[in-house]
């Protein structure tokens, strides 16, 4: 359930209308909060605030906030489109979830609603002396908040469409996913053991990418019916009705009828499948998106090897941090009836470097930098990690030898590769 709630909150954070709606509600509540001052004796101790002074402030906010909010939306859409076209459309979900832009738009729209409701209430004599003072103070606070937010948002929107900002955003999301998986490489499940002869597969009727697994739900079902399970699809897998999600087998003392009456619908619901991949529980997706950014930068239309080199640096940071998980022998096991495989080092290196090696094979600076990066990773982890890095280094060298025309360039790449081997 915690995984489901986390995924739900992540999806809510990607919705652009959630925070503006909340700010609108808070703005209306602020008017009623100011009215509450009339129910106290504060009116006898505060100065008299003239009606026209409050009206002038509210009118200024209402006249400007709608224009600023419209300008903010236009600037955000332009930045989103620029970031998606320069980087990759797969990064759009992260860009639109930018907290600074969402908070700025929310405050602008909320201030506009606040000023309108405040003006209507003020013109109809809704406030007395204490209420007018509270409304005046609240309006000054809103005005100050708007100015500070606008200044901060201008700095953010200027960076939002830059390719470096997109790379940093994707790297941050990938690091969060890798950190979560590093702490629980098997999703708190047990290590995969020997294969059993009688395995009952469970399928899904949905077609799409696996985003999240509710391992707690599977554990609860397994405990209730004295079963054991082995998950074979991790988040990021493309699921189809003919591909098993999990295999189920019975313990020695489990009645044979249990497997015959297996509730496949309940088990399949523990696997959340959607049409798109999500960064939250799928660290490989983040590596793929970074690789796409580098591949696009290496295309003849853009020809930006510097961006590819920057992405390679991001890959080295992320995979070096991930290599620490391979040094930990004891992993926490909370769901002892559920076997979960760990992420493959070969798959992660393939996601990170294959496309960069393919499209950057003919660019000597990228090829050399890639070999140096793989050398750094080869000495960072255990035997499997090193083998994966060496495999990528060999393939990258083969591609570069075919793509590079000058012998001097091929020699430079070979020299960098020798250090890796």
C-alpha positions in Angstrom: 0.0 0.0 0.0 2.9 2.4 0.7 4.2 1.8 -2.8 0.8 2.5 -4.3 0.4 5.7 -2.3 3.9 6.8 -3.2 3.2 6.2 -6.9 -0.2 8.1 -6.5 1.5 11.1 -4.9 4.1 11.1 -7.7 1.4 11.2 -10.3 -0.4 13.9 -8.5 2.8 16.0 -8.5 2.9 15.7 -12.3 -0.5 17.3 -12.6 -0.3 21.0 -13.3 -3.8 21.9 -12.0 -3.5 20.4 -8.5 -1.6 23.1 -6.8 -3.5 26.0 -8.4 -6.7 24.4 -7.3 -5.4 24.1 -3.7 -4.3 27.7 -3.7 -7.7 28.9 -4.9 -9.3 27.1 -2.0 -6.8 28.5 0.5 -7.4 32.0 -1.0 -11.1 31.8 -0.3 -10.5 30.4 3.2 -8.3 33.4 3.8 -11.2 35.8 3.3 -13.3 33.9 5.9 -10.3 33.9 8.2 -10.1 37.7 8.0 -13.9 37.8 8.8 -13.2 35.8 11.9 -11.4 38.8 13.3 -14.7 40.5 13.7 -15.8 37.9 16.2 -13.0 38.9 18.5 -12.3 42.2 20.4 -9.3 43.0 18.2 -11.3 45.8 16.5 -11.0 47.9 19.7 -7.2 47.8 19.6 -6.2 48.1 15.9 -6.2 51.2 13.8 -9.1 52.0 11.5 -8.3 51.0 7.9 -10.0 53.0 5.2 -12.2 51.1 2.8 -10.6 52.7 -0.3 -7.0 51.8 0.7 -7.9 48.1 0.9 -9.8 48.3 -2.3 -6.9 49.9 -4.1 -4.6 47.0 -3.1 -7.1 44.3 -4.1 -7.8 46.1 -7.4 -4.1 46.2 -8.2 -3.7 42.5 -7.5 -6.8 41.5 -9.4 -5.8 43.6 -12.4 -2.2 42.3 -12.6 -2.4 38.7 -11.5 -4.5 37.4 -14.3 -2.1 38.9 -16.8 0.9 37.5 -14.9 -0.7 34.1 -14.6 -1.4 34.0 -18.4 2.2 35.1 -19.0 3.4 32.4 -16.7 1.5 29.7 -18.5 2.8 30.8 -21.8 6.4 30.9 -20.6 6.1 27.5 -19.0 4.6 25.9 -22.1 7.4 27.4 -24.2 10.0 26.1 -21.8 8.4 22.7 -21.7 8.3 22.5 -25.4 11.9 23.7 -25.7 13.2 21.2 -23.1 11.3 18.3 -24.8 12.6 19.1 -28.3 16.2 19.7 -27.2 16.4 16.7 -24.8 13.8 13.9 -25.2 10.0 13.8 -24.8 10.5 11.2 -22.0 11.8 14.0 -19.7 8.5 16.0 -20.0 7.0 14.4 -16.9 9.9 15.5 -14.8 10.0 19.0 -16.3 6.3 19.7 -15.8 6.6 18.6 -12.1 9.0 21.5 -11.4 8.0 22.7 -8.0 9.1 26.3 -8.5 7.0 26.8 -11.7 4.0 25.0 -10.2 4.2 27.0 -7.0 4.5 30.3 -8.9 1.5 29.6 -11.1 -0.5 28.5 -8.0 0.3 31.7 -6.2 -0.5 33.9 -9.2 -3.9 32.2 -9.7 -4.6 32.0 -6.0 -3.9 35.7 -5.6 -6.2 36.6 -8.4 -9.0 34.6 -6.8 -8.3 36.0 -3.4 -8.4 39.6 -4.7 -11.7 39.0 -6.5 -13.4 37.4 -3.5 -12.0 40.1 -1.2 -13.3 42.9 -3.4 -16.8 41.4 -3.6 -16.9 40.9 0.2 -15.5 44.4 0.9 -17.9 46.1 -1.5 -20.9 44.4 0.1 -20.0 45.4 3.7 -19.0 42.0 4.8 -16.2 43.2 7.1 -16.2 45.4 10.2 -13.3 47.2 11.7 -11.4 44.2 12.9 -12.1 42.3 9.7 -10.9 45.2 7.5 -7.6 45.3 9.5 -7.1 41.5 9.2 -7.9 41.8 5.4 -5.5 44.6 5.0 -2.6 42.7 6.7 -3.5 39.5 4.8 -3.5 41.5 1.5 0.0 42.9 2.3 1.3 39.4 3.0 -0.2 38.2 -0.3 1.3 41.1 -2.2 4.7 40.4 -0.7 4.5 36.7 -1.5 3.6 37.5 -5.1 6.6 39.8 -5.5 9.0 37.3 -4.0 7.6 34.4 -6.0 7.8 36.3 -9.2 11.4 37.2 -8.7 12.3 33.6 -7.8 10.2 32.2 -10.7 12.0 34.5 -13.3 15.3 32.9 -12.4 13.8 29.4 -12.6 12.0 29.9 -15.9 15.2 31.2 -17.5 16.9 27.9 -16.7 13.9 25.6 -17.3 14.4 25.2 -21.0 18.1 24.7 -20.9 19.5 21.2 -21.7 21.7 21.2 -18.6 18.7 21.8 -16.4 16.9 18.9 -18.0 20.0 16.6 -17.5 20.2 17.7 -13.9 16.5 17.0 -13.4 16.7 13.5 -14.9 19.9 12.7 -13.0 18.2 13.7 -9.7 15.1 11.6 -10.4 17.3 8.6 -11.4 19.4 9.0 -8.3 16.3 8.9 -6.1 15.2 5.7 -7.8 18.6 4.1 -7.6 18.9 5.1 -3.9 15.6 3.5 -3.1 16.6 0.3 -5.0 20.1 0.3 -3.5 18.5 0.2 0.0 16.2 -2.6 -1.0 17.7 -4.3 -4.1 15.1 -7.1 -3.9 12.2 -4.8 -2.9 12.6 -6.3 0.6 11.8 -9.8 -0.8 13.9 -12.9 -0.6 16.7 -13.9 -3.0 15.8 -16.1 -5.9 16.5 -19.8 -5.1 16.4 -23.0 -7.0 13.7 -23.6 -9.7 10.7 -25.7 -8.7 9.1 -28.2 -11.0 5.5 -27.2 -10.4 5.2 -23.5 -11.1 1.9 -21.8 -11.8 2.3 -18.6 -13.8 0.1 -15.5 -13.2 -0.5 -13.1 -16.2 -2.0 -9.7 -16.6 -4.7 -8.6 -19.1 -3.2 -5.2 -19.4 -0.6 -4.2 -22.0 1.9 -1.6 -21.0 4.9 -1.0 -18.7 5.1 -2.3 -15.2 5.4 0.8 -12.9 5.1 -0.6 -9.4 4.8 -3.9 -7.5 2.8 -4.2 -4.3 5.0 -6.8 -2.7 3.1 -6.5 0.6 -0.1 -7.6 -1.1 1.6 -10.6 -2.6 3.1 -11.5 0.8 -0.3 -11.3 2.5 -1.9 -13.6 -0.1 1.0 -16.1 0.2 0.8 -16.2 4.0 -2.9 -16.7 3.9 -2.7 -19.6 1.4 0.7 -21.1 2.4 2.2 -20.3 -1.0 5.5 -19.0 -2.3 6.1 -16.7 -5.3 8.9 -15.7 -7.6 8.5 -12.3 -9.4 9.9 -12.4 -12.9 8.9 -8.9 -14.1 10.5 -5.9 -12.5 9.3 -2.2 -12.9 10.0 -1.1 -16.5 9.2 -4.4 -18.1 6.7 -4.3 -21.0 3.9 -6.6 -20.0 1.6 -8.5 -22.3 -1.1 -11.1 -21.6 1.3 -13.9 -22.7 4.1 -12.9 -20.3 4.1 -14.2 -16.7 4.3 -11.6 -14.0 5.0 -14.0 -11.1 5.3 -17.8 -10.6 3.5 -19.4 -7.7 4.1 -22.7 -6.1 2.8 -24.5 -3.0 4.5 -25.6 0.2 4.7 -29.3 1.0 1.8 -29.2 3.4 -0.4 -26.9 1.3 -3.6 -28.5 0.0 -3.5 -29.2 -3.8 -6.7 -27.3 -4.3 -5.2 -24.0 -3.4 -3.2 -23.7 -6.7 -6.3 -24.9 -8.6 -8.3 -22.0 -7.1 -5.7 -19.4 -7.4 -7.1 -15.9 -7.4 -5.2 -14.5 -10.4 -7.1 -11.3 -10.5 -6.1 -10.3 -7.0 -2.4 -11.2 -7.7 -2.3 -9.4 -11.0 -3.7 -6.2 -9.3 -0.5 -6.1 -7.2 1.3 -5.2 -10.5 0.5 -1.7 -11.6 0.7 -1.5 -15.4 0.4 1.7 -17.4 1.0 2.9 -20.9 4.2 4.8 -19.9 7.3 4.1 -17.8 7.7 6.0 -14.6 10.9 7.2 -12.9 9.8 6.4 -9.4 10.5 2.7 -9.1 12.3 2.2 -12.4 16.0 3.3 -12.2 16.8 1.8 -15.6 14.3 4.3 -17.2 16.3 7.2 -15.9 19.5 5.8 -17.5 17.6 5.3 -20.8 16.3 8.9 -20.8 19.8 10.3 -20.1 21.1 8.1 -22.9 18.5 9.4 -25.3 19.5 13.0 -24.4 23.1 12.2 -25.3 22.1 10.3 -28.5 20.0 13.2 -29.7 22.9 15.6 -29.0 25.1 13.4 -31.2 22.7 13.5 -34.2 23.9 15.3 -37.3 21.1 17.9 -36.9 22.4 19.0 -33.5 26.0 17.9 -33.4 26.6 18.7 -29.7 29.3 16.3 -28.4 29.6 18.4 -25.2 26.2 17.4 -24.1 27.0 13.7 -24.6 30.1 14.1 -22.6 28.1 15.8 -19.8 25.7 12.9 -19.8 28.5 10.4 -19.6 29.6 12.2 -16.5 26.1 11.8 -15.0 26.2 8.1 -15.8 29.5 7.7 -14.0 28.2 9.4 -10.9 25.0 7.4 -10.8 26.5 4.0 -11.5 29.4 4.6 -9.1 26.9 5.3 -6.4 24.9 2.2 -7.4 28.0 0.0 -7.3 27.9 0.3 -3.5 24.9 -2.0 -3.3 27.0 -4.9 -4.7 29.3 -4.7 -1.7 26.4 -5.3 0.7 25.9 -9.0 1.4 23.0 -8.9 3.9 19.9 -7.3 2.5 16.7 -6.7 4.6 14.1 -9.4 4.0 10.6 -8.3 5.0 8.6 -10.4 2.6 10.1 -13.9 3.0 7.6 -15.7 0.8 8.3 -13.6 -2.3 11.5 -14.1 -4.3 12.6 -11.0 -6.3 15.5 -10.8 -8.7 18.0 -8.0 -8.5 18.8 -5.6 -11.3 21.3 -6.9 -13.8 24.6 -4.9 -14.1 24.7 -5.9 -17.8 21.2 -4.5 -18.4 22.0 -1.2 -16.6 25.3 -0.7 -18.6 23.4 -1.5 -21.8 20.8 1.1 -21.0 23.4 3.7 -20.1 26.1 3.3 -22.8 25.0 1.3 -25.8 23.3 4.1 -27.6 26.0 6.6 -26.7 28.7 4.3 -28.1 26.7 3.7 -31.3 26.0 7.4 -32.1 29.3 8.7 -30.7 31.5 6.1 -32.4 32.6 8.6 -35.1 33.3 11.4 -32.6 36.8 10.9 -31.1 36.3 13.1 -28.1 33.1 11.2 -27.1 34.7 7.8 -27.8 37.7 8.6 -25.6 35.6 10.0 -22.8 33.4 7.0 -22.9 36.4 4.6 -22.5 37.7 6.7 -19.6 34.3 6.6 -18.0 34.1 2.8 -18.4 37.6 2.4 -16.9 36.4 4.4 -13.8 33.4 2.1 -13.5 35.4 -1.1 -14.0 37.3 -0.4 -10.8 34.3 0.8 -8.8 32.3 -2.4 -8.3 32.6 -6.1 -7.9 33.4 -8.8 -10.6 29.9 -8.5 -12.3 30.2 -4.8 -12.4 33.7 -4.9 -13.9 32.7 -7.5 -16.5 29.7 -5.3 -17.6 32.0 -2.2 -18.0 34.6 -4.2 -19.9 32.0 -5.6 -22.3 30.8 -2.1 -23.1 34.3 -0.9 -23.6 35.1 -3.6 -26.1 31.9 -3.0 -28.1 32.5 0.8 -28.1 36.1 0.2 -29.3 34.8 -2.0 -32.2 32.3 0.6 -33.2 34.9 3.4 -33.1 37.4 1.5 -35.2 34.8 1.1 -37.9 33.5 4.7 -37.7 36.7 6.8 -37.3 38.6 7.6 -40.5 41.9 8.8 -39.1 44.4 6.3 -37.8 45.5 8.9 -35.1 42.0 9.0 -33.8 41.7 5.2 -33.7 45.0 5.1 -31.8 43.7 7.6 -29.3 40.6 5.5 -28.6 42.7 2.3 -28.4 45.0 4.0 -25.9 42.1 4.9 -23.7 40.7 1.4 -24.0 44.0 -0.2 -23.0 43.7 1.5 -19.6 40.3 -0.1 -19.2 41.4 -3.6 -20.0 
